[in-house]
Amino acid sequence: MWTRRKLVTRALAGAGIGALHAAAARVARAEPAAPASPGDEPVPPAARDGDGAYVPVVVPNGATLPWVMKDGVKEFHLIAEPVTREFAPGLSVKCWGYNGVTPGPMIEAVEGDRVRILVTNRLPEPTSIHWHGILLPNGMDGVSGLNQPSIKPGETYAYEFTLRQNGTQMYHPHADETLQMAVGMMGLFIIHPRAAATPPVDRDFAIMLHEWAIHPGTYRPDPSVMLDFNVFTFNGKVYPATSPMVVKTGQRVRLRFGNLSMDEHPIHLHGYRFWTTGTDGGPIRDSARVLETTVPVPVGATRDVEFVADAPGDWVIHCHKSHHTMNQMAHGIPNTLGVKQQDVARAVGSLLPGYMAMGEDGMGDMQDMSEHMHGPANTLAMMAGKGPHGNIEMGGMFTLLKVRDELAGGYDDPGWYAYPSGTVARRVGG
């Protein structure tokens, strides 16, 4: 049966350069999403080809977009829509995203694949999608008004191209970008090499970095904020709601980071050194790889790092900008460090019973205070997290790599690490 797609393909085969551009423009035009025909069974995201086999990427706290195979083309369907995302218990945010989540579900394919991505707009305004870092025909680049008309509310557009590279890429709108990206519209696009990478990895994780301005007591990110962000997320979660990454001792691990926020994020891994093996430009040659413990992830870029998990334990992964590991930290308060506040506290306490002076000796006690001093609705305490030895006093871009010699429960969270005798720091004075 002749379809509109087949007609476009025939036109491309027999046309000159001018007709080629015209046909490509027709492919990118709004079309209703066709329902799956009999036999078009959704393929699980973890499915792998005999050629181009890969270890599926794990997206902690995230999702992977399924696809169907149609006439040799892997077809995905993204739906741009308002979503509510719980960053952590006590903070639910009214965002925009894709397919019910922010960041949007990861797209995973193989170098050489022909992909078709249907994009349906359920937002209250027009949108588009730019395939950030992906090599493709100009008419598929997704810049509204330049490469295509905007996708109006209720419309579906088709993007179709062949993947000519491998590596960690991203997608995001190129329509009202300042607002749409600020409220969560972005996702990762992973392209595996057709020829298996050597040495192969055993565990592969992907994390999208983002930052938000969510004023205390509110539910929507403020897109007008340019610098003073107060919430910092790994895959749309803040600590202590970030899921740990669980691996077995001896496994080779790859961590992929994407950054479409307004700031660079230096991501630090405790307990290990790693090789930076890839950027958004693709794999880095062995001779150019750098051994590091912290990888800077620039704005609009991705970084891949690899290491062998040879040290069991609960190891921290976090942004090393210290304010980025706090939750909804206020930046406009007076500095009271070292200020004697007894007299002021008594005076204020006579007007506000229960008033407590804070910050004189540091801020570490704020986690305990937050347990009996409630702040505005839908607002997190600045510090959180309970560990086996007490308060962890962290938030934001903070999670754990849990390495174990044995994993009785598969890759489920194994709980806290059991430290061998004599390997924990101890008090020797004071």
Helices and strands as residue ranges (DSSP letters): H 4-14, H 17-27, E 68-70, E 73-88, E 91-98, E 107-110, E 114-121, E 130-132, G 138-140, E 156-162, E 167-172, H 177-182, E 187-192, E 203-212, E 231-234, E 245-248, E 252-259, E 265-269, E 274-279, E 282-283, G 286-288, E 290-292, E 294-297, E 301-308, E 313-319, G 322-325, H 342-351, H 366-370, E 384-387, E 390-394, E 398-404
